[in-house]
Amino acid sequence: MTRTTERPAVTTPPTTDLDEATALRHQLADELAAAGHIRTPAVDRALRTVPRHAFAPERPLHAAYANEIIATRHSDDGTVISSISAPWLQADMLEAARIQPGHHALEIGSGGYNAALIAELAGPTGHVTTLDIDPAVTDRATRFLTQTGYGRIRVVTADAEHVPAEVVPDGGFDAIVVTVDTWDLPWIDALAEGGRLVAPLRLHGYHWAISFTKRDGALHSDEPLIVCGFVAMQGDGAWHRNRRTVPGTGVHLSWEDGTPLPVDELAPALTCEPTVTHTHVTVGGQEPFDALTLYLAGALPGFCRLSADSDGDNGVLNPPPKHWPGAAIVRGNSLARLATERIGDGDDGKGLYEFVVHGHGTRGHLAAQVMAEQVRHWQHNHRGALCPRITARPTASCAPPARDHELHVFAKKHTRITVDWPIVPGPAALLIDRGSCSAQMNGGTS
């Protein structure tokens, strides 16, 4: 059972509300354009046209036009299972989808509002299908789309892992936009050659909205990756954390990609003070380092994500944030984890940090040295790159892997994902004068 707080939509709001809604809609579009999320007249026009508040009648008008997500459905435990995405991210993904008048487009993960935006881009000669596994979500989408004049959009209730063949046009969709977190990309065959697929893909638990073009039967990324978060995929395509808990410690390790390793022998490693291996690579307090963690996930055998209970006494210094587990590797009865150490205020006054690696267990220092070397390798060879290039090929077309761990390859159910890192060196790494360093420990930012 699920619970919802739906109430009937207001189909004929007062004129004053319409005027205010129009002003708020233009204000939001102005904000998105100024921030660079809107880059073309077509996307700008769509966001100024579609009444977002009509798809969120439970929210006050000003809240409906805030630049943030709107949760529309929850599971029994309170988890959000359907939402209207943040406008900035919708704009970025629609720009990346490059939907043109006359296109056939598929949205996976329904709600109505984003499908209406897509319909504006595809125009009266285009065809839009929006699909969701939850009939309560598709019923809601159907109702609001009809009320707002977008009744031509086809709403389908189905498991996205198995898109019904009858909804796929001859030659495939020109664009597929996925608005739920997905661990895999089972839609290559449903996409036309030269078509665009934009999806929030999970790679070892890191979430990236990635824009692909289909060429020669494979997907090739060709725009910057966007760090993001969406509600989880349901049905046969649901992802699993493959989480293991180190007994008696409150430390959890997750292998979302790759084979989980034994953790029962790791408890003693967490009872002693860890070794600290310095990388001499720095990061600003407000500077994201998502690219580094994705690089480490592909470069290091035994890579996993580490989280720790906030009330546990488990020997983990500066534990990672609750919703952003830290990068770690397991080596037998030892492990190593990426952390940061504050070394100054930075030019902006918001902190300057050094990447350090904590080693736990008898061989933890060795594991830490391996991870630290990869941090330095990323710094010297790849940090200056705008983003890596990602290719997704159908598993059936790929040869079996030559070994258990292939560098920067993520083996999925339907696809094999390859991450290629351009060689663009970053700025010179800071050589730390240990005598001037602060001993304060802080969690990483992302």
C-alpha positions as CSV (number, residue, x, y, z in Angstrom):
1,M,0.0,0.0,0.0
2,T,1.1,3.6,-0.7
3,R,-0.3,6.8,0.7
4,T,-0.9,10.1,-1.1
5,T,-2.3,13.4,-0.3
6,E,-4.0,14.1,-3.6
7,R,-7.0,16.4,-3.8
8,P,-9.0,17.4,-6.9
9,A,-7.2,19.9,-9.2
10,V,-8.5,23.4,-9.6
11,T,-9.4,23.6,-13.3
12,T,-10.7,27.2,-13.4
13,P,-8.6,29.3,-11.0
14,P,-9.5,32.9,-10.5
15,T,-8.1,35.4,-13.0
16,T,-5.9,36.9,-10.3
17,D,-4.3,33.5,-9.7
18,L,-3.8,33.1,-13.5
19,D,-2.1,36.5,-13.6
20,E,0.1,35.7,-10.7
21,A,1.0,32.2,-12.0
22,T,2.0,33.8,-15.3
23,A,4.3,36.2,-13.6
24,L,5.8,33.5,-11.5
25,R,6.3,31.3,-14.5
26,H,8.2,34.1,-16.3
27,Q,10.2,34.9,-13.2
28,L,11.3,31.2,-13.0
29,A,12.3,31.1,-16.6
30,D,14.3,34.3,-16.3
31,E,16.1,32.8,-13.3
32,L,16.9,29.6,-15.3
33,A,18.1,31.5,-18.3
34,A,20.3,33.8,-16.2
35,A,21.9,30.7,-14.6
36,G,22.5,29.1,-18.0
37,H,20.1,26.2,-17.7
38,I,17.9,27.6,-20.5
39,R,20.0,28.0,-23.6
40,T,17.5,27.8,-26.6
41,P,14.3,29.7,-27.5
42,A,12.3,26.5,-27.7
43,V,13.1,25.4,-24.1
44,D,12.5,28.9,-22.9
45,R,9.1,29.1,-24.6
46,A,8.1,25.7,-23.2
47,L,8.9,26.7,-19.6
48,R,7.1,30.0,-20.0
49,T,4.0,28.2,-21.4
50,V,3.3,25.1,-19.4
51,P,1.5,25.8,-16.0
52,R,3.6,24.0,-13.5
53,H,1.2,24.8,-10.7
54,A,-1.6,22.8,-12.5
55,F,0.5,19.6,-11.9
56,A,1.0,20.4,-8.3
57,P,-2.4,21.6,-7.0
58,E,-1.5,20.6,-3.4
59,R,1.2,23.3,-3.3
60,P,0.7,27.1,-2.8
61,L,1.3,29.0,-6.0
62,H,4.7,30.4,-5.1
63,A,5.9,27.0,-4.0
64,A,4.8,25.4,-7.3
65,Y,7.2,27.8,-9.1
66,A,10.2,27.5,-6.7
67,N,13.3,26.1,-8.3
68,E,13.1,22.8,-6.4
69,I,11.5,19.4,-6.6
70,I,7.9,18.8,-5.6
71,A,7.2,15.4,-4.0
72,T,3.8,14.1,-5.3
73,R,3.7,10.5,-3.9
74,H,5.3,8.7,-1.0
75,S,5.7,5.1,0.0
76,D,4.3,3.9,3.4
77,D,7.7,4.6,5.0
78,G,7.7,8.2,3.8
79,T,10.1,7.7,0.9
80,V,9.4,9.9,-2.1
81,I,8.5,7.6,-5.0
82,S,7.2,10.2,-7.5
83,S,8.0,13.9,-7.9
84,I,8.2,16.9,-10.2
85,S,11.9,17.4,-10.8
86,A,13.7,20.7,-10.0
87,P,13.2,23.1,-12.9
88,W,16.9,23.7,-13.4
89,L,17.5,20.0,-13.9
90,Q,14.5,19.7,-16.2
91,A,15.7,22.6,-18.3
92,D,19.2,21.1,-18.5
93,M,17.9,17.7,-19.6
94,L,15.5,19.1,-22.1
95,E,18.2,21.1,-23.7
96,A,20.4,18.0,-23.8
97,A,17.6,16.0,-25.4
98,R,17.5,18.3,-28.5
99,I,13.8,17.5,-29.2
100,Q,12.6,19.0,-32.4
101,P,9.1,19.6,-33.9
102,G,7.8,16.4,-35.3
103,H,9.9,14.1,-33.1
104,H,8.6,11.0,-31.4
105,A,9.7,11.2,-27.7
106,L,9.4,8.9,-24.8
107,E,9.5,10.0,-21.1
108,I,10.2,7.3,-18.5
109,G,8.9,8.3,-15.1
110,S,5.7,10.2,-15.4
111,G,4.0,13.0,-13.6
112,G,2.6,15.1,-16.4
113,Y,4.5,18.4,-16.2
114,N,7.7,17.3,-17.9
115,A,5.7,15.4,-20.6
116,A,3.9,18.7,-21.3
117,L,7.2,20.5,-21.7
118,I,8.3,17.8,-24.1
119,A,5.1,18.1,-26.0
120,E,5.7,21.8,-26.5
121,L,9.1,21.0,-28.0
122,A,7.8,18.3,-30.3
123,G,5.0,20.5,-31.4
124,P,1.6,19.6,-33.0
125,T,3.2,17.2,-35.5
126,G,5.2,15.3,-32.8
127,H,4.2,12.4,-30.6
128,V,4.9,12.1,-26.9
129,T,4.6,9.0,-24.7
130,T,5.0,9.1,-21.0
131,L,5.4,5.8,-19.1
132,D,5.3,4.9,-15.4
133,I,4.9,1.6,-13.5
134,D,2.6,3.1,-10.9
135,P,-1.1,3.4,-12.0
136,A,-1.7,6.1,-9.4
137,V,1.0,8.2,-11.0
138,T,-0.3,7.6,-14.5
139,D,-3.9,8.3,-13.5
140,R,-2.7,11.6,-12.0
141,A,-0.7,12.5,-15.1
142,T,-3.6,11.7,-17.4
143,R,-6.0,13.9,-15.4
144,F,-3.7,16.9,-15.3
145,L,-2.6,16.6,-18.9
146,T,-6.2,16.5,-20.0
147,Q,-7.1,19.5,-17.8
148,T,-4.2,21.6,-19.2
149,G,-4.9,20.8,-22.9
150,Y,-2.2,18.2,-23.4
151,G,-4.6,15.2,-23.8
152,R,-2.8,14.1,-27.0
153,I,0.1,12.8,-24.9
154,R,-0.1,9.0,-24.6
155,V,0.2,7.9,-21.0
156,V,1.2,4.3,-20.5
157,T,1.3,2.2,-17.3
158,A,4.1,-0.4,-17.7
159,D,7.4,-1.5,-16.3
160,A,10.1,0.6,-18.0
161,E,12.4,-2.4,-18.1
162,H,10.0,-3.8,-20.7
163,V,8.7,-0.9,-22.8
164,P,5.7,-2.4,-24.7
165,A,6.6,-2.9,-28.4
166,E,3.4,-1.3,-29.6
167,V,4.4,2.1,-28.2
168,V,7.7,2.1,-30.0
169,P,7.4,3.9,-33.4
170,D,8.9,2.4,-36.6
171,G,12.6,3.1,-36.5
172,G,12.6,4.0,-32.8
173,F,12.1,7.1,-30.7
174,D,13.9,10.3,-31.7
175,A,14.4,11.1,-28.0
176,I,14.1,9.3,-24.7
177,V,14.2,11.3,-21.4
178,V,14.5,9.2,-18.2
179,T,13.4,11.0,-15.0
180,V,14.0,8.2,-12.5
181,D,17.4,7.0,-11.1
182,T,18.4,4.1,-13.4
183,W,21.2,1.6,-12.8
184,D,21.1,0.4,-16.5
185,L,20.0,1.6,-20.0
186,P,17.8,-1.1,-21.5
187,W,16.3,1.3,-24.1
188,I,19.0,1.3,-26.8
189,D,16.9,-0.8,-29.2
190,A,13.9,1.5,-28.7
191,L,16.0,4.6,-29.7
192,A,16.4,5.6,-33.3
193,E,19.9,5.7,-34.8
194,G,21.1,9.2,-34.3
195,G,18.5,9.7,-31.5
196,R,19.1,11.2,-28.1
197,L,18.8,9.5,-24.7
198,V,19.2,11.5,-21.5
199,A,19.2,9.6,-18.3
200,P,20.3,9.8,-14.6
201,L,22.6,6.8,-14.7
202,R,24.0,5.3,-11.5
203,L,27.7,4.3,-11.6
204,H,28.7,2.6,-8.3
205,G,26.0,4.7,-6.6
206,Y,27.1,8.0,-8.1
207,H,24.2,9.7,-9.9
208,W,24.9,11.5,-13.2
209,A,22.5,12.9,-15.8
210,I,24.2,11.9,-19.0
211,S,23.3,12.8,-22.6
212,F,23.9,10.2,-25.2
213,T,23.6,10.0,-29.0
214,K,23.0,6.6,-30.6
215,R,25.6,5.8,-33.2
216,D,26.3,2.3,-34.7
217,G,24.0,0.7,-32.2
218,A,25.8,2.2,-29.1
219,L,25.3,5.2,-26.9
220,H,28.0,7.9,-26.8
221,S,28.0,10.8,-24.3
222,D,28.7,14.2,-25.8
223,E,27.9,16.8,-23.2
224,P,29.1,17.5,-19.6
225,L,27.8,15.2,-17.0
226,I,25.4,16.6,-14.4
227,V,25.4,15.4,-10.8
228,C,21.8,14.9,-9.8
229,G,19.3,12.8,-7.9
230,F,16.0,11.3,-8.8
231,V,13.4,9.0,-7.3
232,A,14.4,5.3,-7.5
233,M,13.5,3.1,-10.4
234,Q,10.9,0.5,-9.5
235,G,10.0,-2.9,-11.0
236,D,12.5,-5.2,-12.8
237,G,15.0,-2.3,-13.3
238,A,15.2,-1.4,-9.6
239,W,18.8,-1.1,-8.4
240,H,20.3,-2.7,-5.4
241,R,23.0,-1.3,-3.1
242,N,24.4,-4.8,-2.3
243,R,25.2,-3.4,1.1
244,R,27.1,-5.4,3.7
245,T,27.5,-4.3,7.4
246,V,30.8,-4.9,9.3
247,P,29.6,-6.8,12.4
248,G,29.3,-4.8,15.5
249,T,30.6,-1.5,14.0
250,G,27.7,0.3,12.3
251,V,29.9,0.6,9.2
252,H,28.2,-0.3,6.0
253,L,29.9,-1.1,2.6
254,S,28.0,-1.1,-0.7
255,W,29.0,-2.7,-4.0
256,E,26.3,-1.4,-6.4
257,D,28.6,-2.3,-9.3
258,G,31.0,-5.1,-8.9
259,T,31.1,-8.2,-6.7
260,P,30.6,-7.7,-2.9
261,L,33.6,-8.8,-0.9
262,P,33.5,-10.5,2.6
263,V,33.3,-8.0,5.5
264,D,33.2,-10.3,8.5
265,E,36.9,-9.9,9.2
266,L,37.0,-6.2,9.0
267,A,35.8,-5.4,12.5
268,P,39.2,-5.6,14.1
269,A,40.6,-3.2,11.5
270,L,38.2,-0.5,12.8
271,T,39.3,-0.8,16.5
272,C,42.6,1.0,16.0
273,E,43.6,4.5,14.9
274,P,43.9,4.5,11.1
275,T,47.0,5.4,9.2
276,V,46.9,8.6,7.2
277,T,48.4,8.8,3.7
278,H,48.7,12.2,2.3
279,T,48.2,12.8,-1.4
280,H,49.3,16.5,-1.6
281,V,46.3,17.2,-3.8
282,T,44.0,19.9,-2.6
283,V,40.3,20.9,-3.1
284,G,38.4,24.1,-2.1
285,G,35.7,23.9,0.5
286,Q,32.9,24.6,-2.1
287,E,34.6,22.8,-5.0
288,P,33.0,19.6,-6.2
289,F,35.2,16.5,-6.6
290,D,32.6,14.1,-8.1
291,A,34.8,13.4,-11.1
292,L,37.5,12.1,-8.7
293,T,35.2,9.7,-7.0
294,L,33.9,8.4,-10.3
295,Y,37.5,7.9,-11.5
296,L,38.4,6.0,-8.4
297,A,35.3,3.8,-8.8
298,G,36.6,2.6,-12.1
299,A,40.3,2.5,-11.3
300,L,40.4,0.5,-8.1
301,P,39.5,-3.2,-7.7
302,G,37.4,-3.8,-4.6
303,F,35.9,-0.3,-4.8
304,C,32.8,0.3,-2.6
305,R,30.9,3.1,-0.8
306,L,31.3,3.4,2.9
307,S,28.7,4.9,5.3
308,A,28.7,4.9,9.1
309,D,25.9,5.2,11.7
310,S,26.1,8.6,13.2
311,D,25.8,7.3,16.7
312,G,28.3,4.5,16.4
313,D,31.8,4.3,17.9
314,N,33.5,2.6,14.9
315,G,36.9,4.2,14.5
316,V,35.9,6.1,11.3
317,L,37.3,9.6,11.4
318,N,35.2,12.4,9.8
319,P,32.5,10.0,8.6
320,P,31.0,10.8,5.2
321,P,27.6,12.6,5.0
322,K,24.6,10.4,5.4
323,H,23.4,10.8,1.8
324,W,26.8,10.7,0.2
325,P,28.8,7.6,1.2
326,G,32.6,7.8,1.0
327,A,34.9,6.1,-1.5
328,A,36.6,3.0,-0.1
329,I,38.4,-0.2,-1.2
330,V,38.6,-3.5,0.6
331,R,41.8,-5.6,0.7
332,G,41.2,-8.8,2.7
333,N,40.8,-7.9,6.3
334,S,41.8,-4.3,5.7
335,L,40.3,-1.2,4.0
336,A,41.1,2.3,2.9
337,R,38.9,5.3,2.6
338,L,39.2,8.7,0.9
339,A,38.8,11.6,3.3
340,T,39.9,15.3,3.6
341,E,41.9,17.3,6.0
342,R,41.5,21.1,6.4
343,I,44.8,22.9,5.8
344,G,43.7,26.5,5.5
345,D,41.0,29.0,4.7
346,G,41.4,29.1,0.9
347,D,41.2,32.2,-1.3
348,D,37.4,32.4,-0.8
349,G,37.5,31.9,3.0
350,K,35.5,28.7,2.7
351,G,38.3,26.3,3.4
352,L,41.2,24.6,1.6
353,Y,41.5,20.8,2.1
354,E,43.9,18.1,1.2
355,F,42.8,14.7,0.1
356,V,44.1,12.1,2.5
357,V,43.4,8.3,2.6
358,H,42.7,6.5,5.9
359,G,44.0,3.0,6.1
360,H,42.4,0.5,8.5
361,G,43.9,-2.9,9.4
362,T,47.2,-4.6,9.1
363,R,47.4,-3.9,5.4
364,G,45.4,-0.7,5.4
365,H,48.4,1.4,4.9
366,L,49.2,-0.5,1.7
367,A,45.6,-0.1,0.4
368,A,45.8,3.6,1.3
369,Q,49.0,4.0,-0.7
370,V,47.2,2.4,-3.8
371,M,44.3,4.8,-3.5
372,A,46.5,7.8,-2.9
373,E,48.5,7.0,-6.0
374,Q,45.3,7.0,-8.0
375,V,44.3,10.4,-6.6
376,R,47.6,11.8,-7.7
377,H,47.2,10.1,-11.1
378,W,43.8,11.8,-11.6
379,Q,45.3,15.1,-10.5
380,H,48.2,15.0,-12.9
381,N,46.4,13.5,-15.9
382,H,42.6,14.1,-15.8
383,R,41.6,16.8,-13.4
384,G,41.6,19.5,-16.1
385,A,39.2,17.5,-18.3
386,L,35.6,19.0,-18.6
387,C,34.2,15.5,-18.2
388,P,34.9,11.9,-19.2
389,R,33.4,10.3,-22.2
390,I,30.9,7.5,-21.5
391,T,29.9,4.8,-23.9
392,A,27.1,2.2,-23.4
393,R,27.0,-0.9,-25.6
394,P,24.5,-3.7,-25.5
395,T,25.9,-6.6,-23.4
396,A,25.0,-9.0,-26.2
397,S,27.4,-7.2,-28.6
398,C,30.3,-7.2,-26.1
399,A,32.9,-9.9,-25.7
400,P,33.1,-11.5,-22.2
401,P,35.5,-9.6,-19.8
402,A,39.0,-10.8,-19.8
403,R,39.3,-10.4,-16.0
404,D,37.2,-9.7,-13.0
405,H,38.0,-6.0,-12.9
406,E,38.3,-4.1,-16.1
407,L,39.6,-0.5,-15.7
408,H,36.7,2.0,-15.9
409,V,34.2,-0.5,-17.1
410,F,30.9,-1.1,-15.4
411,A,29.1,-4.3,-16.3
412,K,25.4,-4.0,-16.2
413,K,22.5,-6.4,-17.0
414,H,21.8,-4.9,-20.4
415,T,24.8,-2.8,-21.2
416,R,28.5,-2.5,-20.6
417,I,29.5,1.1,-19.7
418,T,33.0,2.3,-20.5
419,V,34.3,5.6,-19.1
420,D,37.2,7.2,-21.0
421,W,39.2,9.9,-19.3
422,P,40.8,12.5,-21.6
423,I,44.3,13.4,-20.6
424,V,44.1,17.0,-19.5
425,P,46.3,17.7,-16.5
426,G,45.0,19.7,-13.5
427,P,46.8,22.5,-11.8
428,A,50.0,21.6,-10.0
429,A,49.3,19.8,-6.8
430,L,50.1,21.6,-3.6
431,L,53.1,20.2,-1.7
432,I,52.0,20.4,1.9
433,D,54.2,21.8,4.6
434,R,53.2,19.6,7.4
435,G,54.4,22.1,10.0
436,S,51.7,24.6,9.0
437,C,48.8,22.2,8.6
438,S,45.7,22.3,10.7
439,A,44.9,18.9,12.4
440,Q,41.2,19.6,12.0
441,M,39.3,16.8,10.1
442,N,36.4,17.5,7.9
443,G,34.1,15.5,5.6
444,G,34.4,15.9,1.9
445,T,32.1,18.0,-0.2
446,S,30.4,17.1,-3.4
